[in-house]
Amino acid sequence: MSRWKKVVVGLLVLLNLFIGGITYYAVQVTNDASRMVDNIRQTVKRTSLKRGSGEKPNIDNAEPFSILLAGIDTGDLGRSDQGRSDSMMVVTINPKQKKSTIVSLDRDILTKIVGYGTNDKLNHAYAFGGVEMSMDTIETLLDIPLDHYVSINMRGLKDLIDAVGGIEVNNKIEFTLDGIHVEKGKQTLNGEKGLAYARMRYEDPEGDVGRQRRQREVVTKILRKAMSINGVGNYKKILKAVEKNMKTDLTWDDMMDIGTNYLPAFDTIKQKQLVGKSQMIDEIYYQILGTTELLDVQNTLKKQLGKPTAETLPNLKEEDADSLYYDDSDGKASEDSSQFAPGYDDPNNYDDSGGYGSSSSGYQQYDDTTQNDQGYTDSGYTDPNQVDQGYGGATDPDAAYGQPAAGY
């Protein structure tokens, strides 16, 4: 064999070895990531009340679907109990429309707890029956099918922010929470500060409404960064960060299909916030939803999922509808005023207290006589310095839920 032929053969052998090594590495990393997903995967024993059996959307074919994001108030700061779903967001994803929608749900919404036979605060559904009861209850409230879920605790959120390299925010309120200080202004937050940014409530003049807005912002920015990451190896890093702090019914193939087929849906992320008016019932604080606002949110999500819209609330057929809703025909659903909204970065749009001047967040519906600079002072709210009191035990359905939990 001539010298040049030996060189060519040698190069081909090296090339084959290189390709084989890369292939082996890719397969190994993919298998490792798949095993991590198996560790966090927890299926739910339920059939959607709004879909028939076997009618789940086909993610492999890029069909629109919905997912519940639940933030569980445990896993960090010395909290190790089951926790409460004190942060709830419903996300609808439609790649054909190139849109996604995130709707925040106030934890104190008075609603029918499906499967428990009572009306109570929305976040109590998780305490009474876990993620299954939460999904059934929210599905009925919003009149849409809930197809999947992801739950993550505080530690998981902190590690996830670190795994994507931090998130950039323009913080409008300087604050300190649990010893973590977050400066005012544009900055990149690591996991520790990002978690504080998502949890802070008492120093926000909008209270839980402002906190929910920041939580949507955090989730949106994590999604954008995660979807921009290339390579299974980087996804493995993300999965490893949340392996012990996250649960989902999505499979590894589902996650890969979402990363491949649903990228256009994240070009436009619309944000809404479902809030009502405050009301004390038997010395307990609730959020009572307006019929117009709820209908608007329901129809927005139905359009995203390709479902027919409605002219009236189907929920009004219930005997106790008068106690669950009020007539807000002069109002509308609250649009988000996040960093993705025009004018968010303009300081002229904020009043002296830091409140967004042009926001229609629904905060004006609250009863001003029940709040001061630190939040609600009526007996339905806890003292911010005693946040662990008053909830009565997350898993005990007979507990005295006299006050809302401190929050995620």
Secondary structure as a PSIPRED ss2 file (coil, helix, strand):
# PSIPRED VFORMAT (PSIPRED V4.0)

   1 M C   1.000  0.000  0.000
   2 S C   1.000  0.000  0.000
   3 R H   0.000  1.000  0.000
   4 W H   0.000  1.000  0.000
   5 K H   0.000  1.000  0.000
   6 K H   0.000  1.000  0.000
   7 V H   0.000  1.000  0.000
   8 V H   0.000  1.000  0.000
   9 V H   0.000  1.000  0.000
  10 G H   0.000  1.000  0.000
  11 L H   0.000  1.000  0.000
  12 L H   0.000  1.000  0.000
  13 V H   0.000  1.000  0.000
  14 L H   0.000  1.000  0.000
  15 L H   0.000  1.000  0.000
  16 N H   0.000  1.000  0.000
  17 L H   0.000  1.000  0.000
  18 F H   0.000  1.000  0.000
  19 I H   0.000  1.000  0.000
  20 G H   0.000  1.000  0.000
  21 G H   0.000  1.000  0.000
  22 I H   0.000  1.000  0.000
  23 T H   0.000  1.000  0.000
  24 Y H   0.000  1.000  0.000
  25 Y H   0.000  1.000  0.000
  26 A H   0.000  1.000  0.000
  27 V H   0.000  1.000  0.000
  28 Q H   0.000  1.000  0.000
  29 V H   0.000  1.000  0.000
  30 T H   0.000  1.000  0.000
  31 N H   0.000  1.000  0.000
  32 D H   0.000  1.000  0.000
  33 A H   0.000  1.000  0.000
  34 S H   0.000  1.000  0.000
  35 R H   0.000  1.000  0.000
  36 M H   0.000  1.000  0.000
  37 V H   0.000  1.000  0.000
  38 D H   0.000  1.000  0.000
  39 N H   0.000  1.000  0.000
  40 I H   0.000  1.000  0.000
  41 R E   0.000  0.000  1.000
  42 Q C   1.000  0.000  0.000
  43 T C   1.000  0.000  0.000
  44 V C   1.000  0.000  0.000
  45 K C   1.000  0.000  0.000
  46 R C   1.000  0.000  0.000
  47 T C   1.000  0.000  0.000
  48 S C   1.000  0.000  0.000
  49 L C   1.000  0.000  0.000
  50 K C   1.000  0.000  0.000
  51 R C   1.000  0.000  0.000
  52 G C   1.000  0.000  0.000
  53 S C   1.000  0.000  0.000
  54 G C   1.000  0.000  0.000
  55 E C   1.000  0.000  0.000
  56 K C   1.000  0.000  0.000
  57 P C   1.000  0.000  0.000
  58 N C   1.000  0.000  0.000
  59 I H   0.000  1.000  0.000
  60 D H   0.000  1.000  0.000
  61 N H   0.000  1.000  0.000
  62 A C   1.000  0.000  0.000
  63 E C   1.000  0.000  0.000
  64 P C   1.000  0.000  0.000
  65 F E   0.000  0.000  1.000
  66 S E   0.000  0.000  1.000
  67 I E   0.000  0.000  1.000
  68 L E   0.000  0.000  1.000
  69 L E   0.000  0.000  1.000
  70 A E   0.000  0.000  1.000
  71 G E   0.000  0.000  1.000
  72 I E   0.000  0.000  1.000
  73 D C   1.000  0.000  0.000
  74 T C   1.000  0.000  0.000
  75 G C   1.000  0.000  0.000
  76 D C   1.000  0.000  0.000
  77 L C   1.000  0.000  0.000
  78 G C   1.000  0.000  0.000
  79 R C   1.000  0.000  0.000
  80 S C   1.000  0.000  0.000
  81 D C   1.000  0.000  0.000
  82 Q C   1.000  0.000  0.000
  83 G C   1.000  0.000  0.000
  84 R C   1.000  0.000  0.000
  85 S E   0.000  0.000  1.000
  86 D E   0.000  0.000  1.000
  87 S E   0.000  0.000  1.000
  88 M E   0.000  0.000  1.000
  89 M E   0.000  0.000  1.000
  90 V E   0.000  0.000  1.000
  91 V E   0.000  0.000  1.000
  92 T E   0.000  0.000  1.000
  93 I E   0.000  0.000  1.000
  94 N E   0.000  0.000  1.000
  95 P C   1.000  0.000  0.000
  96 K C   1.000  0.000  0.000
  97 Q C   1.000  0.000  0.000
  98 K C   1.000  0.000  0.000
  99 K E   0.000  0.000  1.000
 100 S E   0.000  0.000  1.000
 101 T E   0.000  0.000  1.000
 102 I E   0.000  0.000  1.000
 103 V E   0.000  0.000  1.000
 104 S E   0.000  0.000  1.000
 105 L E   0.000  0.000  1.000
 106 D C   1.000  0.000  0.000
 107 R C   1.000  0.000  0.000
 108 D C   1.000  0.000  0.000
 109 I E   0.000  0.000  1.000
 110 L E   0.000  0.000  1.000
 111 T E   0.000  0.000  1.000
 112 K E   0.000  0.000  1.000
 113 I E   0.000  0.000  1.000
 114 V C   1.000  0.000  0.000
 115 G C   1.000  0.000  0.000
 116 Y C   1.000  0.000  0.000
 117 G C   1.000  0.000  0.000
 118 T E   0.000  0.000  1.000
 119 N E   0.000  0.000  1.000
 120 D E   0.000  0.000  1.000
 121 K E   0.000  0.000  1.000
 122 L C   1.000  0.000  0.000
 123 N C   1.000  0.000  0.000
 124 H H   0.000  1.000  0.000
 125 A H   0.000  1.000  0.000
 126 Y H   0.000  1.000  0.000
 127 A H   0.000  1.000  0.000
 128 F H   0.000  1.000  0.000
 129 G H   0.000  1.000  0.000
 130 G H   0.000  1.000  0.000
 131 V H   0.000  1.000  0.000
 132 E H   0.000  1.000  0.000
 133 M H   0.000  1.000  0.000
 134 S H   0.000  1.000  0.000
 135 M H   0.000  1.000  0.000
 136 D H   0.000  1.000  0.000
 137 T H   0.000  1.000  0.000
 138 I H   0.000  1.000  0.000
 139 E H   0.000  1.000  0.000
 140 T H   0.000  1.000  0.000
 141 L H   0.000  1.000  0.000
 142 L H   0.000  1.000  0.000
 143 D C   1.000  0.000  0.000
 144 I C   1.000  0.000  0.000
 145 P C   1.000  0.000  0.000
 146 L C   1.000  0.000  0.000
 147 D C   1.000  0.000  0.000
 148 H E   0.000  0.000  1.000
 149 Y E   0.000  0.000  1.000
 150 V E   0.000  0.000  1.000
 151 S E   0.000  0.000  1.000
 152 I E   0.000  0.000  1.000
 153 N E   0.000  0.000  1.000
 154 M H   0.000  1.000  0.000
 155 R H   0.000  1.000  0.000
 156 G H   0.000  1.000  0.000
 157 L H   0.000  1.000  0.000
 158 K H   0.000  1.000  0.000
 159 D H   0.000  1.000  0.000
 160 L H   0.000  1.000  0.000
 161 I H   0.000  1.000  0.000
 162 D H   0.000  1.000  0.000
 163 A H   0.000  1.000  0.000
 164 V C   1.000  0.000  0.000
 165 G C   1.000  0.000  0.000
 166 G C   1.000  0.000  0.000
 167 I E   0.000  0.000  1.000
 168 E E   0.000  0.000  1.000
 169 V E   0.000  0.000  1.000
 170 N E   0.000  0.000  1.000
 171 N E   0.000  0.000  1.000
 172 K C   1.000  0.000  0.000
 173 I C   1.000  0.000  0.000
 174 E C   1.000  0.000  0.000
 175 F E   0.000  0.000  1.000
 176 T E   0.000  0.000  1.000
 177 L E   0.000  0.000  1.000
 178 D C   1.000  0.000  0.000
 179 G C   1.000  0.000  0.000
 180 I E   0.000  0.000  1.000
 181 H E   0.000  0.000  1.000
 182 V E   0.000  0.000  1.000
 183 E C   1.000  0.000  0.000
 184 K C   1.000  0.000  0.000
 185 G E   0.000  0.000  1.000
 186 K E   0.000  0.000  1.000
 187 Q E   0.000  0.000  1.000
 188 T E   0.000  0.000  1.000
 189 L E   0.000  0.000  1.000
 190 N C   1.000  0.000  0.000
 191 G H   0.000  1.000  0.000
 192 E H   0.000  1.000  0.000
 193 K H   0.000  1.000  0.000
 194 G H   0.000  1.000  0.000
 195 L H   0.000  1.000  0.000
 196 A H   0.000  1.000  0.000
 197 Y H   0.000  1.000  0.000
 198 A H   0.000  1.000  0.000
 199 R H   0.000  1.000  0.000
 200 M C   1.000  0.000  0.000
 201 R C   1.000  0.000  0.000
 202 Y C   1.000  0.000  0.000
 203 E C   1.000  0.000  0.000
 204 D C   1.000  0.000  0.000
 205 P C   1.000  0.000  0.000
 206 E C   1.000  0.000  0.000
 207 G H   0.000  1.000  0.000
 208 D H   0.000  1.000  0.000
 209 V H   0.000  1.000  0.000
 210 G H   0.000  1.000  0.000
 211 R H   0.000  1.000  0.000
 212 Q H   0.000  1.000  0.000
 213 R H   0.000  1.000  0.000
 214 R H   0.000  1.000  0.000
 215 Q H   0.000  1.000  0.000
 216 R H   0.000  1.000  0.000
 217 E H   0.000  1.000  0.000
 218 V H   0.000  1.000  0.000
 219 V H   0.000  1.000  0.000
 220 T H   0.000  1.000  0.000
 221 K H   0.000  1.000  0.000
 222 I H   0.000  1.000  0.000
 223 L H   0.000  1.000  0.000
 224 R H   0.000  1.000  0.000
 225 K H   0.000  1.000  0.000
 226 A H   0.000  1.000  0.000
 227 M H   0.000  1.000  0.000
 228 S H   0.000  1.000  0.000
 229 I C   1.000  0.000  0.000
 230 N C   1.000  0.000  0.000
 231 G C   1.000  0.000  0.000
 232 V H   0.000  1.000  0.000
 233 G H   0.000  1.000  0.000
 234 N H   0.000  1.000  0.000
 235 Y H   0.000  1.000  0.000
 236 K H   0.000  1.000  0.000
 237 K H   0.000  1.000  0.000
 238 I H   0.000  1.000  0.000
 239 L H   0.000  1.000  0.000
 240 K H   0.000  1.000  0.000
 241 A H   0.000  1.000  0.000
 242 V H   0.000  1.000  0.000
 243 E C   1.000  0.000  0.000
 244 K C   1.000  0.000  0.000
 245 N C   1.000  0.000  0.000
 246 M E   0.000  0.000  1.000
 247 K E   0.000  0.000  1.000
 248 T E   0.000  0.000  1.000
 249 D C   1.000  0.000  0.000
 250 L C   1.000  0.000  0.000
 251 T C   1.000  0.000  0.000
 252 W H   0.000  1.000  0.000
 253 D H   0.000  1.000  0.000
 254 D H   0.000  1.000  0.000
 255 M H   0.000  1.000  0.000
 256 M H   0.000  1.000  0.000
 257 D H   0.000  1.000  0.000
 258 I H   0.000  1.000  0.000
 259 G H   0.000  1.000  0.000
 260 T H   0.000  1.000  0.000
 261 N H   0.000  1.000  0.000
 262 Y C   1.000  0.000  0.000
 263 L H   0.000  1.000  0.000
 264 P H   0.000  1.000  0.000
 265 A H   0.000  1.000  0.000
 266 F H   0.000  1.000  0.000
 267 D C   1.000  0.000  0.000
 268 T C   1.000  0.000  0.000
 269 I E   0.000  0.000  1.000
 270 K E   0.000  0.000  1.000
 271 Q E   0.000  0.000  1.000
 272 K E   0.000  0.000  1.000
 273 Q E   0.000  0.000  1.000
 274 L E   0.000  0.000  1.000
 275 V C   1.000  0.000  0.000
 276 G C   1.000  0.000  0.000
 277 K E   0.000  0.000  1.000
 278 S E   0.000  0.000  1.000
 279 Q E   0.000  0.000  1.000
 280 M E   0.000  0.000  1.000
 281 I E   0.000  0.000  1.000
 282 D C   1.000  0.000  0.000
 283 E C   1.000  0.000  0.000
 284 I E   0.000  0.000  1.000
 285 Y E   0.000  0.000  1.000
 286 Y E   0.000  0.000  1.000
 287 Q E   0.000  0.000  1.000
 288 I E   0.000  0.000  1.000
 289 L E   0.000  0.000  1.000
 290 G E   0.000  0.000  1.000
 291 T H   0.000  1.000  0.000
 292 T H   0.000  1.000  0.000
 293 E H   0.000  1.000  0.000
 294 L H   0.000  1.000  0.000
 295 L H   0.000  1.000  0.000
 296 D H   0.000  1.000  0.000
 297 V H   0.000  1.000  0.000
 298 Q H   0.000  1.000  0.000
 299 N H   0.000  1.000  0.000
 300 T H   0.000  1.000  0.000
 301 L H   0.000  1.000  0.000
 302 K H   0.000  1.000  0.000
 303 K H   0.000  1.000  0.000
 304 Q H   0.000  1.000  0.000
 305 L H   0.000  1.000  0.000
 306 G C   1.000  0.000  0.000
 307 K C   1.000  0.000  0.000
 308 P C   1.000  0.000  0.000
 309 T C   1.000  0.000  0.000
 310 A C   1.000  0.000  0.000
 311 E C   1.000  0.000  0.000
 312 T C   1.000  0.000  0.000
 313 L C   1.000  0.000  0.000
 314 P H   0.000  1.000  0.000
 315 N H   0.000  1.000  0.000
 316 L H   0.000  1.000  0.000
 317 K H   0.000  1.000  0.000
 318 E C   1.000  0.000  0.000
 319 E C   1.000  0.000  0.000
 320 D C   1.000  0.000  0.000
 321 A H   0.000  1.000  0.000
 322 D H   0.000  1.000  0.000
 323 S H   0.000  1.000  0.000
 324 L H   0.000  1.000  0.000
 325 Y E   0.000  0.000  1.000
 326 Y E   0.000  0.000  1.000
 327 D C   1.000  0.000  0.000
 328 D C   1.000  0.000  0.000
 329 S C   1.000  0.000  0.000
 330 D C   1.000  0.000  0.000
 331 G C   1.000  0.000  0.000
 332 K C   1.000  0.000  0.000
 333 A C   1.000  0.000  0.000
 334 S E   0.000  0.000  1.000
 335 E E   0.000  0.000  1.000
 336 D C   1.000  0.000  0.000
 337 S C   1.000  0.000  0.000
 338 S C   1.000  0.000  0.000
 339 Q C   1.000  0.000  0.000
 340 F C   1.000  0.000  0.000
 341 A C   1.000  0.000  0.000
 342 P C   1.000  0.000  0.000
 343 G C   1.000  0.000  0.000
 344 Y C   1.000  0.000  0.000
 345 D C   1.000  0.000  0.000
 346 D C   1.000  0.000  0.000
 347 P H   0.000  1.000  0.000
 348 N H   0.000  1.000  0.000
 349 N H   0.000  1.000  0.000
 350 Y E   0.000  0.000  1.000
 351 D C   1.000  0.000  0.000
 352 D C   1.000  0.000  0.000
 353 S C   1.000  0.000  0.000
 354 G C   1.000  0.000  0.000
 355 G C   1.000  0.000  0.000
 356 Y E   0.000  0.000  1.000
 357 G C   1.000  0.000  0.000
 358 S C   1.000  0.000  0.000
 359 S C   1.000  0.000  0.000
 360 S C   1.000  0.000  0.000
 361 S C   1.000  0.000  0.000
 362 G C   1.000  0.000  0.000
 363 Y H   0.000  1.000  0.000
 364 Q H   0.000  1.000  0.000
 365 Q H   0.000  1.000  0.000
 366 Y C   1.000  0.000  0.000
 367 D C   1.000  0.000  0.000
 368 D H   0.000  1.000  0.000
 369 T H   0.000  1.000  0.000
 370 T H   0.000  1.000  0.000
 371 Q E   0.000  0.000  1.000
 372 N E   0.000  0.000  1.000
 373 D C   1.000  0.000  0.000
 374 Q C   1.000  0.000  0.000
 375 G E   0.000  0.000  1.000
 376 Y E   0.000  0.000  1.000
 377 T C   1.000  0.000  0.000
 378 D C   1.000  0.000  0.000
 379 S C   1.000  0.000  0.000
 380 G C   1.000  0.000  0.000
 381 Y C   1.000  0.000  0.000
 382 T C   1.000  0.000  0.000
 383 D C   1.000  0.000  0.000
 384 P H   0.000  1.000  0.000
 385 N H   0.000  1.000  0.000
 386 Q H   0.000  1.000  0.000
 387 V C   1.000  0.000  0.000
 388 D C   1.000  0.000  0.000
 389 Q C   1.000  0.000  0.000
 390 G C   1.000  0.000  0.000
 391 Y C   1.000  0.000  0.000
 392 G C   1.000  0.000  0.000
 393 G C   1.000  0.000  0.000
 394 A C   1.000  0.000  0.000
 395 T C   1.000  0.000  0.000
 396 D C   1.000  0.000  0.000
 397 P C   1.000  0.000  0.000
 398 D C   1.000  0.000  0.000
 399 A C   1.000  0.000  0.000
 400 A C   1.000  0.000  0.000
 401 Y C   1.000  0.000  0.000
 402 G C   1.000  0.000  0.000
 403 Q C   1.000  0.000  0.000
 404 P C   1.000  0.000  0.000
 405 A C   1.000  0.000  0.000
 406 A C   1.000  0.000  0.000
 407 G C   1.000  0.000  0.000
 408 Y C   1.000  0.000  0.000
